[in-house]
Amino acid sequence: MSVGTSSAPGARRTGCPPAPRPPGDPAGLGIDPDELPDGLVVADEHGHVVCFNAAAARITAVPAADALGQRLEKALPLEDLEGRRWWQLTDPYGGLAIRVRQPERNLLLPGGREVLVAARYVRDEPAGPVRRVVVTLRDTEARRRTERGHAELIATVAHELRSPLTSVKGFTATLLAKWERFTDDQKRLMLETVDADADRVTRLIAELLDISRIDSGRLEVRRQPVDIGAAVGRHIQAYVAAGQRADRFLLRLAQPLPDLWADPDKIDQVLSNLIENAVRHGEGTVTIDISATASPREGEDAGTSVTVSDEGPGIPEESMNRVFTRFWRGSKRGGTGLGLYIVKGIVEAHGGTITVGRAPGGGAEFRFTLPVSAPAYLA
């Protein structure tokens, strides 16, 4: 992109001319510097600013008109985190002739505002004089939000781990010190509590590992034939065996269903979370509808849809866009608030989609759709 000042009528206030129309681009979809999401600052061979786009003006709070024509170090005064002046430190025009760039790093604007800065030294020939210095600026707010999210995750998991570990430590220490003083029933009760708390710790660690894999895009899906109706039936039977009324659950299967290929363990995890949410936070009948539907993935015709709904108070309209984020809790009845975030990650790893809405009975309704993803040799 050639960059230079313009004195023509209607010249852009940034001093950044629109990009020339690329060959084979009859629509003229060239890149407009003011449409770039990152700040762009360009200085000529004399170190004078010739381009200062809208994002740079927003990030630095310096009007483009004030920056254009200024020396680069004056228009964009930057310091490193130790208070040293960055342009004097790096000396782009008089430094090593073999340098072509400065990697992105955290620097400070006047007033201490932190920005991410990278620079490119443009030379007409290797080791030749610098013809342009191209600088990109990015706000650090997105990075700070990510760091805050990681800190919240660590704090939440640490808090959730503390309670069961304290219980395990307390009961085991008591049993070791005073084993003979307790009856067999008392020992059994303590050991059952330790066992339940150990399961809770295991679940928390599994959630943490799932989040790590989802965030890094490394969640593996091992596809096998899955009988989704039988899988839902097993979850219902487990709740009935644990004391829930059998008539609280209604399973409706719309036949015929396409053969579904998915990771059975992960689909069990999705079903467990959604049904548990409906039982714990909802009221009335928990209805699970399973039906064939269009595939959410392009190039496939068939898909399987599962809807879990209840008759409780439902989710407030203003909260629906936050349901699948980390730490969202529908009530104050405990939990880490990570379950639905993991559910969404698992469904999307299968190439599916998941939505939340209001059920006909007034409660919450979660609906996820999976492509059948049959292997090619079965096509």
C-alpha positions, 0 to 999 in steps of 0.5 A: 500500500502506498502511503502519502499526504494528499492536497486534493480537494476532499482529502482524507483527514487521516492522511491515509489514502484509500487502498488502490483497487487490486487487479481483478477486483471490479467491485473496488473492495480495497482496504480503507485504513479507517476501516481497519480495527487496529491503529495504523501509523506510517512515517516517511523516510524523514520520520514524519507521520503521513498516515494516522488512521481513525483507530490510531486516533481513538486509541491514542486520543490524538486527533489525526490532524494534530499528528500528521506531519509531526515527527513520529516520536512526537506524534506517538510518544511511547515508553516501555514498562521501565519508563524508557523512551521507545523511539530513542531506544529502538532508533528505527532510522539509525539503528542496525540496517538489517532490522526489518521489524519490532515484534509486538510488545506492551508499551505506554502512552502518555498518562500510563495507558497500555497499548500493544505496539508492533513496527515494520521497517520498509526498505527498498533493498536489504540493508538499505535506508528505511523508507517507511516505518509502519506501526500498528496499535492495539488496545489491551482491553481484550487481553485484560478481559481474557486475563480477568477471565483466567483469574476468575476461573482459577479463583472459582475452581480454587474456591470449589476445591477448598470445601471438599478437600477440607472435608476429606482432610478433616474426616480422614484425620479424625478417622486416623486419630480416633478410629477405635472410638467410632462405630461401624455406622459412623465410620461408614458415614464418614467414608461415604462423605469422603468418597462423595467429596472425592467424586466432586473434586474429580468432576471439577478437575474434569471440567477444568480440563474440558475448558482448557481443551475447548479454549485451545480448540483441542477437544477431541471427538471420538465418533461412534454410533449413538442411540440417543433415545437410550442415552436419555432413558438411562439418565431418566432411570438414574434420577428415578432410582435416586428418588425423583418421581417417574412421572416428572419425566416425559420422553418423546421420540419422533421416529424414524431417527437417522443413525447418529455418529457422535462421541457417546461419553461427551453426549452423555455429558451434555445430556447430564448437564441439561437434564440436571439443570432442568431438575435442579432449577426448573419445576413441573415436568421435564420434557425431552423431545428427540426428532430428526431435523435438517443438519446444521452442517453444510453438505449434510441433509440429516441431523438429530435435534434434542430439546430439554424443557421444564415448567419452572420460572425460566430464564429472564430474557436479559440473561439469555445471551449470557447463558453459555458464558463462563460462570453464569448461574441461573440461581444461587443453588451452587455450582461452578457456572461452567457446565453450560459453557462446556456443553456449548463447546462439546456441541460445537466440537461435533459441528452442531448448534445449541440454543436457549429459549422459553418453553411452551410451559413457561420454563427454560428450553435448551435445544441442541442439534447435531449432524449425523456425521456418518462415516464416508463408507456408509454413504 
